[in-house]
Amino acid sequence: MKICMIGTGYVGLVSGTCFADLGNKVFCVDKDKIKINKLKNIISPIYEPGLDDLIRNNVRAKRLNFTNDLEKAVKESQIIFICVGTPTKKGSNMVDLSQVFNVAKSISKYIKNYKIIVNKSTVPVSTGDQIEKIILKKVKRSLFDVISNPEFLREGDAIRDFKYPDRIVIGSDNKKVFKKMQLLYEPLIKKGAKFFSTSRKGAELVKYASNAFLATKITFINEIANLCENTGINVEDISVGMGSDARIGGRFLRAGPAYGGSCFPKDTKGLISIADKFKTNLSIVKSVIKSNQNRKVLLTKRIAKIMNNKIKNKKITILGVTFKANTDDMRESSSLVLIPYLLKRGGVVKYHDPSGFKKEFKKNKNLKFERILSKACLGADLIIINTEWDEFKSIDFKKVVKKENFKIYDMRNLYNPEEMRKKKIKYFSIGR
């Protein structure tokens, strides 16, 4: 099939590349000329394991094309995916849909024969109705269908998630569309993916509800971890004991920092905004948002306690600043609260992250990025493990720190407390 992906952000680029790898001809469109030129030269704007090689292979096979020419891409494609950003509006829980609506206006100029318009961006319930109204101003109803096909890609595991999905959700009010989308996804369905069809509004809500529930699991186990710390119980035992129940499942029951990234923070807020619009009180989701915000502050207070409230002039190393491992995404990362807090208290802070220097910290004084892990740890009074990158899981701390009295705050529970005690390292973790 011939496919047009509008937007070369995380969802559009990964999905477009993977669709090409399944044998389709894909046009990835973006108005950012610099980004498109880089992609033509196999320079990806995002950090995702395996993505560069996949782009290179499909560009060479002439299945994957990067372009600024929206008109050509729309005219040559049978299916058009909208994959642009839907951030939270500043100062509210409402979703900014301006990019989605601008795309709808733009593509309506070029539809001359039947197209399936697929919204893959995360949007509030009834956004598909609004997209349809915009396109109807210039295009006959018989020439297009607007459907919803939410994505469920985890950053750092996005390629695998695309190729081996738990389910493929298609929402449409025209049942004829389901057969065409089933044909597109047939290679994945044959490998075991469940093809789930529902109404357009139903698919829009599935995405929000899924992310809100996963955010709830993270927040729940983090609160249980607080209780474990006050009662001398190991939170990992609780996670295993709960997760062994098939009704609950063990995924997303790992205690740690507050959740972050591009999805959970904005989607929980977006869901609240939808509920308010329809006069529905989602008290559980509201509590999740509040608890997650409080957790960022709670962990900074824990650091102050670990350091006996003596942070000024202390050498502090942060290992990992992205919101999770295997991504360069800084959105809503706990480090954006943690590092300014330490600097304000007079700490001399270094950070190391495998994905490189972060522009978000460019203006911070007394903060240094170290490209080499051993240099970052050398002479530290406190090492904070903020992100669970693989290279942080087997560090010989005494060898790299090269001093006697230092402390480790492992916010990802990567190490065994008993082993740390045997090595006479002052070690602190989450819920243990």
VEXDODO-261133 format. One record per residue (C-alpha): residue in one letter; y, x, z. Coordinates in steps of 0.1 Angstrom, whole numbers, plus 5000, padded with zeros to 4 digits. Layout:
% residues N
AYXZ;...
***
This chain:
% residues 432
M500050005000;K503650104996;I505550095029;C509150145040;M509850265075;I513550225084;G514450465112;T512950815117;G513050815155;Y509950825176;V508350505164;G509350525128;L508450885122;V505050885140;S504050545126;G505250635091;T503450965091;C500250805104;F500350525078;A500650795051;D497650975066;L495650655061;G496350675024;N499450465020;K502650575002;V505350575028;F509150595025;C510750705057;V514450605055;D517350715078;K521150715073;D521351055090;K521351295061;I520951605083;K517851465099;I516351365065;N517051715051;K515251875080;L512251645076;K512051735040;N511652095052;I509051985077;I511352025107;S510651735131;P513551595152;I511051515181;Y508451705201;E505051555196;P501851755196;G500251765161;L503051575144;D504451875124;D501051945108;L500551585100;I503951565083;R503351885063;N499951765051;N501151425039;V504351555023;R502251795003;A499851514993;K502951324981;R502151025003;L505051075027;N508651075015;F511951115034;T515050965019;N518550825026;D518150584996;L517450255013;E517750054981;K515050244963;A512750244993;V513049864998;K512649784961;E509449994958;S507849874990;Q505649574998;I506049595036;I509349695053;F509249815089;I512349805111;C512050095136;V515550155150;G516750195186;T517349905209;P519050065240;T520349885270;K524049795268;K526149985292;G526849815325;S524249535319;N520549455315;M521149325279;V519649485249;D521849625222;L520449485189;S523249605166;Q521049855148;V518349595142;F520849345128;N522649605107;V519249695091;A518549325084;K521949295067;S521349605046;I517849525033;S518949165024;K521049314996;Y517949464979;I515149204982;K514349074947;N510648994951;Y508448904981;K508549135011;I507049135045;I509749235070;V508049385101;N510049435133;K508449725152;S511449785174;T511149645209;V513349335210;P513949025232;V512248695224;S513748515194;T515148825178;G512848755148;D514648425144;Q518048605143;I516748855117;E515448575096;K518848395097;I520648705086;I518448765056;L518548405046;K522248435039;K521448635008;V517648585001;K515548284993;R513148175020;S510148214996;L510948584991;F510248715026;D508548675059;V509848825092;I507048915116;S506649105149;N504349405152;P505149585185;E504249945190;F502250085220;L502650455215;R502850685245;E504950995240;G502751305240;D499751095229;A501350895200;I499251015171;R495950935190;D497450605202;F498250505166;K494850615152;Y492750465181;P494750175194;D493349925220;R494849645200;I497049565170;V499449275178;I500849075149;G503148785155;S504048545126;D504748185121;N503148205086;K499348245089;K499048385054;V500748705066;F497848785090;K495448865061;K497949115045;M498649295078;Q494849295086;L494349475053;L497049735061;Y495449805095;E491749775083;P490950155087;L491950125124;I490149785129;K486949945115;K487150205143;G487249935170;A490849825173;K491249455182;F493349265158;F495249005178;S497448745161;T499948515178;S503348355172;R506348575164;K507948505198;G504548565214;A504248915200;E507848995210;L507048905246;V503649085247;K505549415244;Y507949355272;A505349195295;S502949495289;N505549755297;A506849565328;F503249545341;L502649915336;A505949995353;T504849765382;K501549965386;I503550295388;T506050155413;F503249995433;I501250315438;N504450515445;E505250275474;I501650305486;A502150685485;N505050645509;L502750455533;C500050725529;E502550995539;N503350805571;T499750735580;G497951065570;I495950905542;N495351075508;V496950845481;E494450985455;D491550825475;I493450495473;S494050535435;V490350595429;G489250325453;M491550075436;G491050195400;S487250165402;D487749785403;A487449685367;R490049405372;I492649675382;G491749995363;G492750345372;R495450415346;F499050425357;L497950455394;R499050815398;A501650865424;G504651075415;P508351065406;A510050745394;Y509050625359;G511450725331;G511450765293;S512650545265;C510550235273;F509950125309;P513550155322;K515149965293;D512249715287;T512149605323;K515849545322;G515549375288;L512949145302;I515249045331;S517948975306;I515648745286;A514648565318;D518248515329;K519048365294;F516248115299;K517048055335;T513848215349;N513648425380;L511448735375;S511648845411;I508749095408;V510249275379;K513649285396;S511949445426;V510149705404;I513549815389;K515149845424;S512250025439;N512150275410;Q515850345413;N515450395451;R512550645445;K514750895428;V516950905459;L513950905483;L512451215467;T515751405470;K515751325507;R512251455509;I513351785494;A516151805520;K513551755547;I511252015533;M514152265533;N515252165568;N518552045552;K519352405543;I519752395505;K523052595502;N522452935485;K518652875483;K516952975451;I515252665437;T513052645406;I512252325388;L509152335366;G509452065340;V512451845335;T511351595309;F510151255321;K506551345313;A504551625298;N504051685260;T507451545251;D511051665249;D512451325260;M514951345289;R515750975290;E515750845326;S514051155338;S514051205376;S515351555370;L518751405359;V519151295395;L517351585412;I519151875397;P522751755402;Y521751675438;L520552025444;L523552185428;K525951965447;R524252085479;G524952445469;G521452535456;V521052805430;V518752635405;K516652755376;Y514452535354;H511652605330;D510352345305;P507952415276;S510052195253;G513052425258;F516652415269;K518252075276;K521751995264;E521951735293;F522452025317;K524752225296;K527852175318;N526152235351;K527252545370;N524752755390;L521952625367;K519952855345;F517252785319;E514453035319;R512253045288;I509553245306;L507753075335;S507353395356;K511053465354;A511853115365;C509653145396;L510653505406;G512153515440;A512253135445;D512652985480;L511352655467;I509452555435;I509452195425;I506752075400;N508551775384;T506451735352;E502651775347;W502552025317;D499152195314;E500752545319;F501752435354;K498252355365;S496852705372;I499752925384;D499153215407;F502253145427;K502253455450;K501953675419;V504953515401;V507253445431;K506653795446;K507953705481;E506253595513;N508153285525;F508453025498;K507652655495;I506152435468;Y506852065463;D504251935439;M505551595428;R502551555404;N499751645428;L498451915405;Y497052135433;N494652105462;P496352105495;E493452275512;E493352555487;M497152605492;R496652625530;K493952895525;K496353095505;K498953055533;I501452875509;K503752615524;Y502752325501;F503951965500;S502851685477;I503051315471;G501251075494;R498951345508;
***
